[in-house]
């Protein structure tokens, strides 16, 4: 028994990646019946959640900044290895994925009626690749898994999507492919120019810091491009609303919930971890980009007439806070950015689920077709209200924690203090002042959406609609309970990643101190 | 025992939260259990908070503050906790008392509503958030609960979501409040940013340390009084929060619309407690304002302008609840003005007296509305005195109290404010006295139109049930007598100011009937009284004796009448700006940037470029694999060569 436990703990991460693949394989041999496939994949996903908890609670020490659960295998000779490990940042993202996966599978019931085997197998492959991105510590493996994620995602949108699915899937594919090409170029450039003869990210991150400035800059920009396409950020964001609108509900939940966070994770892991020098140089521009995202996307939300587009643009706006947190180069900003990623993962999944339940019943996403829905779907209304409040960063819900930390971080950043302006506020503070307007706009579009969909005189057209089913309630309640939990007691999440993010900040701080 | 009572005071806030959760999760099927849980929770709170008030009154210097860490990042730490001091004890009693009576009243008012249980759940949730705000130890915690009371208000205004007016009102209320909140947040950020080194090993932004920290910051020249980043700026940004919450001009627009909610919440949230939270926050963060004369003046003038501005609108409203809403605005203006003038105790004293009589007035209006079968237009009322003796009597008490009839509660608190205005700022004294006159006029107008004369409606009015009249009578008692504790008539003089004060401690007050007469027979004592007399007489002449003043103003001074009747067109201006300027601009910029530039030029343009280039490349792209491999290999080869030569 003890031997088994030891064996497991030494191979926890590889097992974490193999289990979904195994699941995909088993599902492929199942009869093509939706409930069977769903229940099996649900069992697998719960197992993954259990594993994530095991990893966190058995041996993981959040106080340690070093990598833990390290596994290192030869792959293509000594250069390209399979190195898996987690630190606080990775484990937070793994946890998010592990939470979202079972929820998504429960939500898949109405979507996966056609070709269930393929659907759930693809979902499992997607899980492996996303989890892999978060735990890979070999840059080549990281890249491969990053690209691997494209394949199931493309098919999930293109097969089970809406009317315009081919266009959306192709747009998603092209954007992400370009992102991947940028990353591939950057990986090769980094590999060759460093001369380290290894893709080990720990080693490379040390080499990268001593590269000539030009190479660092070039690699940084390529990596950064790749990540902000994924995040997404202006001006590479237009694939997201299209993809969301056409993607089926559970895929939207995963897309907003975890795939966008790959971009954020990449920025933290590579742009910050490898090239702090360049980050310091470009932080001002990143802050500007963040503000453009926060405000611009919120403005765009106000003028949409498609519910899914509103939520999609709202995702862009909220991911802007991650950029602002990184750009602030402070402990609070970094910590806020990570918290924001996690909390937005939960909130946006809940919002897409809610919109999906409406769409499933009415087959329209146009806001103007709705009105007075509370009459027929009161439970949906209450949960939508709660999710909207979380999205507009109401205190005591998780959205608030990330945003207030980012605000504070960017406002008090010593680094921005080096850039005074004529208005006495320094540069970062002006960014925060603008972003605070975003807070008002967010309240505006969320509540306006709520009002136009759920309030006002009832619409007899929808009088036959039924309220949320038990399975939908399970999905939403489990997401929103976490939103409340992490909002009321944020330390329970932040203690997991805090030392890692502080270590990152300190490495950046040294650069600022030198310059 | 007394220590234990104070230490466990957090239970007062926790019990309503628990009852709200119980109702939402388990007991929403049963009206009886929901009402029992909700009322029981606040009844417990009322008893406990009265005990705390008693203990705190016995020993005002005994202040308890307990904090727990909430989140930290680097050196940045935030706390939540609870603070029990005289101000908190007073607010606890006010909130619990009004909430208790309103919840009993709710049983009578909402008994036919299908969502009766939900209403109680929301009420409990609100009581929790409001008590949490009262207990806050620091500005940050205040901000948390500040937003939570806003959400409860949003939910309760939108309680009858199927009415388009209610749906609009709740969204508007939340968004206007959000504007204030954003200001408050920025204010807190600037404050914490500029003084962050002084908060180490202290509770971040704690109210008790605020004064010391600001004094130190001033002494060490960390923060100037005036400037772009200064105490004045911080105070003004922070003031945006109270401006929105306490419905001060020009962010007052949400409060009258909020009357679309059920009447019990108009009484509890939009008259007695939540709207007063703005005043409470100013009082809590008083060190900020006190240091900055500009901020103090702004506060005083915003309050004064709101007071008279809202009073002019209240003159011509026909909806009974809207008239009361504007009067709330106006009275809040008094409180804010008082704080701005440095009359700390007077402002809070008015907050307390106003909470009781205004809650009662709203409950009266609710009683009338029920009796008239949901008619809110005063033109269709009248003569209700015959049908509803209890309601009309309590309403008369409320009207006398708010207009400043001698010895009633509003008289003492308003006089205190005006006396300070007379000392410090004569123009504001004039505005205040004028407002007092207008107040007397429109309140008696409301009373006469509703209760005297002949009934003009078509319903069959009747006195309402005990669940409604008992709270009315219970609130009438403090409406008459509560003012006495701040009067010179009781032994020991003004007890309120010696209990709750800022800065110098008034341990000793003169007292006795002769002191009162002496104070009353001064100019600043007589003018408010005459303002009351003139206002009342005018209302009596116009609405009882049919003096043609109304028609004269309507015909000859139609500009003023229209301005008042249409609320100075503020809503129209805002909506014009929103619909004609802001949204079209947004729409335009979004379609230009996203549709034309990004999608049109970037995405589709690059696709076109690719297809053109592709056309040219047809000659190179032979489709022969060897050529591709050759090209790839040679480029990688040259790249490596290049890099090696660099490295070497």
Interface residues (C-beta under 8 A of the other chain):
Chain A: X171 X192 X193 X195 X234 X235 X237 X238 X296 X299 X300 X302 X303 X330 X331 X332 X334 X335 X336 X372 X374 X375 X381 X385 X389 X392 X394 X395 X396 X400 X401 X404 X405 X407 X408 X409 X411 X412 X423 X424 X425 X429 X432 X433 X436 X437 X439 X440 X443 X444 X447 X448 X450 X451 X454 X455 X456 X457 X458 X490 X491 X494 X498 X502 X505
Chain B: X69 X70 X71 X72 X73 X74 X75 X76 X143 X144 X145 X147 X148 X151 X154 X155 X158 X161 X162 X164 X166 X167 X168 X170 X171 X174 X175 X178 X179 X181 X182 X185 X186 X189 X190 X192 X193 X196 X227 X228 X229 X583 X586 X587 X589 X590 X593 X594 X597 X598 X599 X602 X603 X639 X640 X643 X646 X647
